[in-house]
Amino acid sequence: MQPAYYENFKEIKKKIWSMLDDAVINRSSQFRIPVFICGDQKDFDGRIVVLRKSDQSNNLVQFHSDIRSDKILKLKNNKNASMLFYDKEEKIQVRLKVECTINYSNEITKESWSKTGHISRKCYLVENGPGTESPNPTSGLKPELDNFEFTMEQSEEGYKNFTVIQCKIKTIEWLYLAAKGHRRARFEVDNNKEYWLVP
């Protein structure tokens, strides 16, 4: 028995967005930690990010970052990026081509920061930016913060390093691996076109 989304564009989109929406709240979702790829022709790179928002009405997904991360400079030079999701159980791969906006110290970051838990704020308290060279193995935190005993008030210091990357979706490519025969489709968001592709 094939699922409703096997050969139906509307059902495919419904399935994709339900998986993205679930990933925002479900820590065990395999869509929660996509690969985010950005850069230019000379220097591009991929890394795992944590999906923090899924907004179908605005064709948008977002994640958090440190303003000192090297991906910020890459995005300032080229706002186009891609995201790769794969769910092994569902046998569904989703590739997004996106246009990124860096939000820093604005209403969007304030709202997201207010929802960011105590433990998650620890990432933004490191003294030097992610990827900075160190003579010794390190968490990057001052000794007094290198545990979970810092207060919520102390964690506010991390806000100065906090950014929200909003990813406006331009195209969605979907692949479903099925014994009966794989299916692949592409959705162009701006001109609302849908295509079947050879898997």
N, C-alpha and C positions, 0 to 999 in steps of 0.2 A: 504493500500500500504506500503510494507516494504521498508526501505531504502536500498541502494546498499550494505551497509556494514553488513546487517543482517546475511548473511551466506557466506561471501567472505573475506578471509584473507587479500588479497591485499587492498581491500576497507576499511577494519577495520584499518589497519596500516595508510592508507591515512587519515582517519577520526581522529585518535588519534593525529597524528602529526599536522594536521590542527588546532585542538583544543589547542595543546601546543603552537604552533606558535602564534595563536591569543591571548592567555593568556599573552604573553610577552608584547604586545602593547595595549591590551584592558583591561582597569581597571575594567570593569564590568563582565569580564569573570569569571565564577565560578572555572575554572582551574587555575586562577592566584594565588590563595592562598592554595596550597596543605598542607597536614599534612606531616611533615618530622619526621621520627622515627629513633632514633639511640641509641646506648648504648651497654651493654654487658649483660650476663645472670643475673648479680646481680643488674644492674641499667640501665634500658632503659627508654626512655622518648619521648614524641611526642610534637611537636609545629607547629604552622602555620608559613610558610615562604612565601616570595613573589617570584614567578618565574621571573627570569631576563633574561634567555636565553634558547632557544630551538634550538638544532642543530642536525637534523636528520642524516646528512652525517657522523657525528662522534658519533651518539647515545648518546647524551649528553644533560643534562639540568643543569642550575646553578642558585644559589641564593647568596645573600650577607649576611654577618654576622659580628659580633663584635668579634675580636680575644680573648676577655676576656669572651665570652659566655661559659657556661659549656658544650655546645655541641661540642666545639672545642676539649676539653680534651677527651670527649667520642669518637670522631672521630679519635684522635691520637691513642687511644687504640684499636679501631675497626673501620676500614674504611668502613665496610659494613653497609648499611642503607636501609630504604625503604621510599617511597613516596606514598601518597594516594590522589587521585583526584576524585571529584564527581561533576557532573553537573546535577542538579535536573530537569531542563527543557529537556535536551537531554536524561536523564535517563541512563547516561553512567558513569561507575566507571572505573578508571584506577589505577592499583597498579604497581609501579616500584620497582624492587630490583636494588640497585645501589652500586657502589664502589666510594667512595668520595676522592677527592684531595683538600687539604686546600691550597689556594693560598694566600700568604702574602707578600706584598712589592715586587711585581714582575711585569712583563709586563702585565699580565692578570689583576691584581688589578689596575694598572695605567689606563689601557683602560676603565675598568668598572667605576672607580672613576670619570674619566673625563666626563662620561655620567650620573653620579648621580647628580640629581637636588639639588638645594639649600636647599629646605625643607627636602628632604630625608637625607641629610648629618647631620641633627640635631641629629639623633639617635647615631652617632659615637662621639658626643661631650660630652657625659655624663662623669662625673669625675671618677666614679667607674663603674666596669663592670656590665652588666645586671645580675640581680639576687642577687646583693650584699644587705645585710640587711641594713635597715635604721631605725633610731628611729622615723622618721616622714614620712607622705606621701610625695613623691617627684618625680619629673621628672628625677632627677639625674643631671640636668644641673645647672651651676652657674647662679645666678639671672640675670646677664647681658646677658646671652644667652637664657634665658627661655622665648623667644618670637621669632618672625620671623624677628627681626630687625638686626640680626647679618649679617655681610658681607660675601660675597663669599670667601674673603681672610681669614676671621676668620674661616670659615668652613673647610679650608685646614688642620687645626689642627686635624680634625677627621680622616684623612687618616691613621694615625698611629694605629688606632683601626680597620681598615677596612679589611675584608677578602672576598674572593670569593670562595664559595664551588662549585666545579665542580663535577657533579654526572654522572659517566659513567654507562649507563644502561646495566644491565646484563639480566634481564627478564622483560617482560611487560605482565601484566594480565589485560584483558578487560572483562567487564561485561555490557551487554545491557539489560535493563528491558523492556520487550515488552508484551503487552496483549496477543498476539498470542503465546508467549512462549519466555522466556528469552534465551539469547545466551551468552556463555562465551568461551574465547579462551586465550591461553598462547603462547607467542613468546619468544624463547630463542635466544638472540642476537648473542652470541659467535659462536654457532654451527648452527645458522640459521634454527632452528626447529620450527614448528608450530603445535599446538594441539587444538582440541576442548575439552572443559571440561563441565561436568555437572554443570549448574548454581547453 
